Amino acid sequence: MIDLRSDTLTRPTPEMLQAMMAAPVGDDVFGEDPSINKLEEMAAEMFGMEKAIFCPSGTMTNQIAIKVHTQPGDEIICHEYSHIYNYEGGGMAFNAGAQARLLKGERGLLSAKDVEANIGNKMDVHAARTSLVSLENTCNKGGGSCYDLSTISEIRAVAKKHKLGFHLDGARLFNALVAKGQKAEDYGQAFDSISICLSKGLGCPVGSLLLGSEDFIFEARRIRKKLGGGMRQAGFIAAAGIYALENHISRLTEDHEKAQNLKDALEKCSWVESIEPVETNIVIFYLKADKDEKAFMEKLKENNILAIGMGQGKLRFVTHLDISDEMIQKTASLLNSL
Ligand SMILES: *Cc1c(COP(=O)(O)O)cnc(C)c1O
């Protein structure tokens, strides 16, 4: 099977598994797991932030951040494509009692002007209190789109002017860093909190990190406990994260090249209506109106290729650690034969 559905599907490499098996562990709820402590320190240092906390999922790191940044009834400014709104089970309402103000913007990206225009009037009791701005980089539903640092600093300036928290859902932040040649420290300086996933492009079986100030992460630890996310000898999975931060970042360019190759192949296909720009490891394309999405995906599957259907003829391929050059070539020639 050539599984292009998601970069979450990767299995640990033999070297990663070895690092996991050899991990020193302890009880992390007691703060005594050396591997988790090392991973948290490594990540915080990488971004120039004070502290980090290891969690089971990116949904949990986002949800904890939202809970720490908001009070019930508050409003979160985010893009209508955002993962925190679309794909976290209504968690912002369930966990934080907060609501979203959804903005538009090309390929899942916000602008400072739109953010400022949508901040609730604090003096008006009718308005929800805006307390958080959340960006997503890369934006999944936007096709792996990336922010320029200049846009991020403009939005940060607006957030700070209005005393709002500034969170980044950086599930695929390393893809953006590599694609744009940006530095992790620039993100650490811009945001109050950052969530990063180890289980996407970095290839870990499990795990996400939330980064922030010492006070913020102290509160985050309390919320993680309430959510049941305090794990014990989880150093075995943290060790995969350490291995990935040391070995799997720069290779993301290979995934990006493979995504470009898929785009090149799709451009030659008569049945493709259009293709979104490809900046990282996600390729979103649209079938011509007379093509049926389900039937098309069935056809791919018969040829051992899996994709994700996003509805209305919108399809997604994601490249990752377990996709080889040979698999890309096979996929390209099959696409061109359809
Ligand atoms: C995957 C993802 C998350 C977190 O998802 P989990 O499956 O809970 O780890 C958050 N944001 C974005 C943009 C994602 O793609």
The ligand as a Gaussian input file, in Angstrom:
#p B3LYP/6-31G(d) Opt

LIG

0 1
 C       -2.940000      16.735000      13.712000
 C       -3.198000      18.119000      14.070000
 C       -3.413000      18.508000      15.405000
 C       -3.420000      17.541000      16.565000
 O       -3.997000      16.340000      16.299000
 P       -3.836000      15.060000      17.227000
 O       -4.308000      13.986000      16.320000
 O       -4.706000      15.275000      18.400000
 O       -2.403000      14.916000      17.621000
 C       -3.600000      19.838000      15.657000
 N       -3.577000      20.739000      14.679000
 C       -3.352000      20.419000      13.398000
 C       -3.293000      21.489000      12.367000
 C       -3.160000      19.087000      13.045000
 O       -2.951000      18.773000      11.766000

